[in-house]
Amino acid sequence: MTGEETNWAHGVSRLSVTNVPEGAINLNVAGRRLAGPVQGFGKMWQKTYRVELPKERVTAADLITAWKQNFPSFWPAGNRFYAPLTGIKPGEVALLNLTLPGRMKLSTGVMVLYADHESFTLMTPEGHMFAGWITFSASERDDVTVAQAQVLMRASDPLFELGLAMGGHRQEDRFWGETLAALAAHFGETAVVQTQVVCVDKRRQWSRWGNIWQSSAIRSTGFMLTAPARALGRAGRPRS
């Protein structure tokens, strides 16, 4: 394959998870198909978050390298990104344990769809909060280096669409705003995060309402509620 082709994930029909990190919950990921905006239920949104850093402080290429290497550390408290052991490379799968409104814990994941020295893109599986992808990139303009995170997404099912309308959009904007602020702080800068939100398609795809059967929110809640029973079952097993 050419250099450009090696930057893309190839031949992924269903996600596979190996070497689960300690503390991670492998739920709603293994065996799932990828889901882009076409497979989602809700309105389609494009959200762009940017910060500008002095070019003399960091180049675009060095920023992306640091972003990949330290990606989990930039996430807001209460949210965990369990990076693949091989790093952020095409085709690799990461597990996510997230905190949603109401302190609900959600377990899901993402796959690295594309990665090169200027950007990398993560894509969601079935059952994730949204169906789509998010691209992290850096570019240089005049005397600044611009770091950007851009999401193209639809809520994956009616439940998540309702959640977005009831504060989910604000929480997502705050999440990526804090992430980019942490990225800027990594380079010793206090930067103002610029946010742009555009509704690309106001229609809901009602033919996709059945996505709710794959909902990571429902399955994560069920997993948490049955945790005591699983613990009792393990305690009652005879030790070998």
Buried (B, 14 or more C-beta within 10 A) or exposed (E): EEEEEEBBBEEBEEBEBEEEEEEBBBBBBBEBEBBBBEBBBBBBBBBBBBBBBEBEBBBBBBBBBBBBEEBEEBBBEEBBBBBBEEEBBBBBBBBBBBBBEEEEBBBBBBBBBBBBEBBBBBBBBBBBBBBBBBBBBBBBEEEBBBBBBBBBBBBBBBBBBEBBEEEBBEBBBEBBBBBBBBBBEBBEBEBEBBEEEEEEEEEBBEEBEEBBEBBBBBBBBEBBEEEEEEEEEEEEEEEE
